[in-house]
Amino acid sequence: MKGPNQNPLNFFSKLFNVQLHLLNLLFYFLVFGGGLTLGMVLSFYMKDFSFSLQLAQFSFFSTSTSASNPHNLMPNVKAVEPNTSRRPPHVGLKEYLKPPEVFHDMDDVELLWRASMSPRISEYPFPRVPKVAFLFLVKGPVLLAPLWEKFFKGHKGLYSIYVHSNPSYNGSHPESPVFHGRRIPSQEVEWGKVNMIEAERRLLANALLDISNQRFILLSESCIPLHNFSTVYNYLVRSNETFVGVYDDPSSVGRGRYNSHMYPQISLSQWRKGSQWFEIDRSLAIEVVSDKKYFPVFQTYCRGSCYADEHYLPTYVNINFAQKNSNRSLTWVDWSRGGPHPAKFTRTDVTVEALNSLRNRTACIYNGRVSNVCFLFARKFGPGTLDRLLRFAPKLMRFNR
């Protein structure tokens, strides 16, 4: 009989256990080796990623700080200034007050509202050269433009020009350089109607948008200057008065045009007549474009043969600003021939003697003193007078002085 240690089953059982143990050891070795390898790979990758990140941060930091402080290679982070290129552009007061283009898209309501603005502080916070605004109320082209061209020559920066022509005018006439681009948005105008006052207010409002315009003179296409620019400019800028023709006419073409429905805003005793061709200062111009009391009365009741252009401004000034007004116009007109229209000058009427008589026609009061310079402009001169005006006026009036 065989002993127990020599049982075949026991032998194979032990052999199987040894093999299983070896397999377990091999499995543990493989897991340990794979984990070790994976850990080494991950560790190397993380170190490489951290180094790249630090390098990128250093590169960005160096670029930013070197741009703001090129003389310091390692500046303090707190000393780095913000990127000023992202700030909005600086808009100074002069840029803020810069007037819009002469031809704009504002309607009359918007235009008058904007023009009515006025600073409460009278002193200007910057150097300001006062300008004279020349307001031309015309039907179409400024036919005497070559004469005005000579008048304005050499005085840029001391004047502004605004032209109100009928909207039907298509600009077909050759335009003088000094009037180029000076036409404002316009509406239809009829002689003697209220819409003529609307056109005058429109011209004033556009001119008021330029803060440098201090004096405002209304002219027509048939007006000419009687003196050189320097004389006209100094006369207006130095004046302490406005020049609106104002008088009481008791006849049918004066008080007879008054409508009793205007009362109580306007009484018959306040009703005045005068020349349409005015000259006023900035403060009065602002009041005129801001008038919401008297002008609506004219719009409603001054119709037909009322002739608003001869009564609105004289009446308005008489009621509110009589103390600062000279009660005379600066534009000479010949009414000696009678009729509803003044006399016209033809080609043969233009002589040196005739122009001299207009320049020194009478004496008047200027700034409290007697002066022989009473009229700065004259009308009505037709286009046929231009050639003789160009021959005589520049030498006689010493243009470009």
C-alpha angles and dihedrals in degrees: 000000000000123000123247093253090060095059109130092215092058091050095053091045092056091046090053092050091052092051092048091051091051091051091051091051091049091050092050090048092051093047091047092047093047092048091048092050093046091049092051092050093048092046092052092047093050092050091050092048092049091050092049091049093050090047092052092048092049091048092051092045092049093048094050096045095043090054092053096036112020093172095058117064095188108030125176111264091230090058094059109113121221120259103270093192089079094059117103115258116271113255111198127200094261091053090047091052094045107127120239123250113294090242105054139153100246117123121224094267092053092041096051092045093053093043091052092066115110132173116246090216109076097199114086116229092218138041109281129189109204115233133201115232114216109204114197115197103191141156096228131325125011094248095189092050095124089062092049089047090062091044094055097039114122096012103090113155094032098078144037128205128211124179126197111190130167110280089235091067108103098195093249093145116087107262123226113236094241090058096042112125094001099112115115127208104280144192134208115290127199125192112261094002129122090249087071088064088047088056091050091050089048091054092048092048093052091048092049090061087075105074091204095062106103105162128039125202124185116216139169133219089262095055124108131188116249096197137033122274096259092055093048094045096049092044092056102036093048095046120109092197139065122234113228119142107237129172140142112247112189093190129099091268090053120032088008089073093058116113114214090215087073089074132133094023090049123020128198090250089058095048113113141176131211149139118306091220104087139170119205140166128246097265093054092044089057090051092050095052090044096051109127096156110055105022094060087055090056091047090054104038110018100083139128111012093000093099099207093195090067096045115029101072096035090051094044093049092045091055099042113017108023093128094064099039126096093209091227138096124234092216116085118219130179110233094160095105093060129226133098093292130057122245119276125229115229129197095272092049091066108092135140090251093051093049091047091052090054092049094051103026102134145337125270142169117268119179090341096310135096113259135179091210102085105139123047097177139026139198159229104043118154126215090259090070094060099093094053092042089055089051099048110022102062094054096037095048095034096232120203092040 
